[in-house]
Structure formats: C-alpha cells, structure tokens
C-alpha cells in the first residue's frame, strides 16, 4: 500500500481514484497534513505532495514539480475588496495591516496562515499567501481573492510557490513511479505494467525451454546445411 501525505491546499482526490482504478499496488493511504515532509522524513509516508520551496528537500530526494500556485489575498467579508470581488494589487493594499505574507524564503507555514486568517475574519487586516491554501482555510467571514501582479503592499515581490511530489531516493518503487505518472497525466496504457513474479521452478523451466529451443535451432541449421550440401553434390554429378 502506498502512503501519500499531501499538503493542505491541494486536492489530489482525482489522482487517488485513477491510481486505484489503473494500478494494482495494494491500494493507497492518503494522509492530509500541514507538513507532509515531516511524515516523509519520519518514515510515516512513502510519498509527499508538498509545497516548495522547502529547505529540507535535498540531494536525498526525488522531486517532480507539478504546478505553480497562484498568489492570493484573503480579505474580510465586509471589506470593499470583497464587495468588488476583483484582483487586489499592491496599490490597493497600501495602508492595510498584513497579518501574514509569504517570507522571502518562499517557505509557507500553514499554521501561521491559519492563525492569520482568524484575525482577518475579525475584520482586522489581510493575509497574502498561495490562493489555493487561502481557499481551503478561509472561514465564512473571509474571502480569498487573486493578487494582481506579484508584489505585496510594500511593492516587494511575493515569492512563487510550487506543488511537487517528493520522495526519498532510497525508497523509490513501481508504486511511486505509477502515481507520479498519473499525476503528470499519463494514460492507463502508458503506465508501466509490472511483470508477475515467477517462482524458482518456473524460472528453471523457462531456462530449460530456452536451452531446448537453442538446441533445436542448431539441429535445424545443421539439417539445412546437410541438405544444401547434398543438393549441391547432386547438381555437380548431373553436370558431369
């Protein structure tokens, strides 16, 4: 069974269904987590659908980036921004109290975003974070809107985040490779089909059959050569 931890703000359900329908790896155990890489490093997950950048991801990991997340702004439901429903840009945010913004490192702390949204829900300030994450975490009194451009209220760039599949190099497997293929859009026919394991007796039998086949091929080759030699000799006698 493949254990997959997925970060808050992603919706991989369609991949779970396709994995179950198209493969035979003993099922899949989904683990919703604010920190899937922690589960991966602890050996509690085989594969992580994580938000990057993350300083913990290094040479010991395989990484397959799937898509970039849109930047977003969470605003109070009663604000003029929510009433307009338009993308919010840096000039609009000037003077607003920003409860959370993506740090320069690009590493998003889901717990901090959740706490910031609780304050925004109380009609105090805004929060700048990946929009898919804001959509999942936003309460009834919070409206997630697109961020126009890539700058915050200070005019500084908001780092772009990506969703990627991450797993340990030492733990690579056919099940992981098939899930990665499904997430990247491979069809049923393009997925790798694992060959059934054969017993020692079946392997020995196959080896004997190969040997017998080669011996039979050599015998037929010898017979053809003998027949050819006999035919040539007969033709020579006729010419005489």
N, C-alpha and C positions, 0 to 999 in steps of 0.2 A: 504494500500500500504506500502510495506517495503522499508524504506530509508536506503541504504547501501553506506557508504563512504569508498572508497578504496584508499590506499596509492599509490603514484607514484612508478612505478617499478613492479607493479602487473598487471596481465591480466586476470581478473575474468570473461571475457565475456562468456565463456562456461558454467559457473555456472549460469549466468543470464538467458541464454537460457533454461537450464534444469529446473530452478525454474519456469519460465513462462509456460513450457510445462507440468510439472508434478504436479503443485500445483494450488490452486485456492484461493490466498490470496489478490487478487485485484491488482496484478502487482508489479513491483519493480522500484524504482527510484535510479539509480546509480549516485554517487557523487564522481568524481575524485578530490582528494585533497592531497596536500603535508602534511597535518596534519589532518587526519580523526578523531583522538581522540578529537581534539578541537571541531569538529562538533558534535561528540557524547556527549561530556560534555555540550555543549550548547543546547542540545535537538533538533538539526537540523538533526540528523541521529539516526536511531534505532540500527544500527549495523555497526561496523567498521572493515575493513580488514586492520590491522595495522602492522607496523614494530616494533618488540620488540628486545631489552628491551626498556621500556619507564617508567620513574619514576611515571607517572600519573596513571598507571594501578595498582589497589589495591584490597582490600577486597570487594569493592562495585561492582566489575566487574566479569563477567564470562569470561574465556579465554580458547580458543581452539586453540592450536598450530597446524599449518598445515604442514609447511616445513621449513627447514633451507635454507638460501640463500648462494649461492656460493660467495666467496670473489673474487674481481676483481681489475684490474689496468687499468686506462684509460691513453693512451699514444698518443702523436702527430702522425698524419697520416704519416708524413715523417720520423719518427724515425726508428732506426734499429729494435726496438721491433715490430713495426707494420709490417715491411717488412718480418720479420721472422714468425710472427704470432703464436709464441709458448707461453706457460705459462711463466710468469715473476716471478722470485723468489727474495728473499731478496738480494742475492749477485748481481743480475742484477741491482737492484735499488740503490746500494751504490753510493753515489755522486749525485743522482738525486734530484732535488728540488721537494718536495712533497707538492702540493698545498692543498690537503685535505687528511686526514686519519681518519679512524673511531676512535673516542676517547675511552679511557679506559672504560668509562661507557657503551659503545656499542650503545649509542643513536645517530642515524644518522640524521643530519639536511639537508633535501633535498635542501633547498635554498642555503646553503653553498656549497653543492656538485655541484649544477648548476653553481654557480659563479666560482668555481674552474675549471670546465670544459671549461669555456670561456677562462681562462688563458692557459690551456693546448692546446686549439685549436690554440692559438697564438704561439705554439711551445715552451712553457715555462713549463717545469716540467711534473709531472704526478699526478694522483689522485687515492687514494686507497679507495674503497667503495664496497658495495654489487654489484656484477656484473649485476644482473637484473636491478638495478637502473641506472648503467652506460650505459647499452644498450638503455634504454629509453631516457636518457638525452643527450647522446653523439651527437655532431654535426658532420658535414661531415668531419671536419679536426681532428676528434678524433676517436681512435679505442679502444674499450674495450676488454681486454684480461684477461684470468684466472690468478689468483695469485697462483703461485706454493708454496705449503705449507701454513702456517698460520702466517707468520711473515712479518713485513714491512722492510724498508731499514735499520732500527736500530736494527733489529733482535728481536723486541718486538712483541708479539702475536697480531694479528688483531682480535678483538672480533667478534664472530659469531652472526649474526642477524637471526631472525626468522619472518615469516609471520604468523599472528594469527588472528582469529576472536574474537573480544572483544565487549561485550555489558553490559549494566547496569543490575544488578541482579533484580532490581525492575521493569524493563521493559521487562522481559522475555515473550515470546509469542510463539504460534504454528508456526507462520511465520518464526521467527528467528530459531527455532529448525529445521524446514524443510530445511532452507537454509544451516544451519550448517551440516545437514545430507547429503545434496547434495555435499557440498564442501569436505566432508570426504568420498565420494564415494558410498553412499547408492543408491540403485536402486529405481525405481518407486514403486515397490511392498513393499519395506521396509520402505518407508516414512509413517509417521503417517497420517491417514485419519481422519480428524475432523468430528465428528458426527454432523448431521444437528440439528440446534436448534429447539426445539418444543415449540409450544405456550402453554399457561396455559390450554386451553381447551383440547389440545392433551395430556398433562401430566395427567389431571384429568381423561380423558377417559382411558388412559393406566393403571392408578391406579385402576379404576373400573374393568377393564378387568382382572387384576391380582387378585383382590379380588374374582371376579366371578370364576376364574379358581381354586383358592384355595377352594372355597365353593363346586365347582363341584367335585374336587378331594376328599374332605371329604365325600361327598354324595356317591360317588362310593365306597370308602373304607368301609362305613357303610353297603352298599348293599352287598359287598363281604363278610363281616363278618356275616351278617344275613344269606346269602346263605350258607356259610360254617357251621354255627350253625345248620341250618335246615337239611343240608345233614348229619351231624354227628348224629342228633337226629333220622333221618330216618334209618340210619345204625344200631343204637342201638335197635330200635324196631324190625328190621328184625332178629337180632341175638336172640332175645327173642322167 
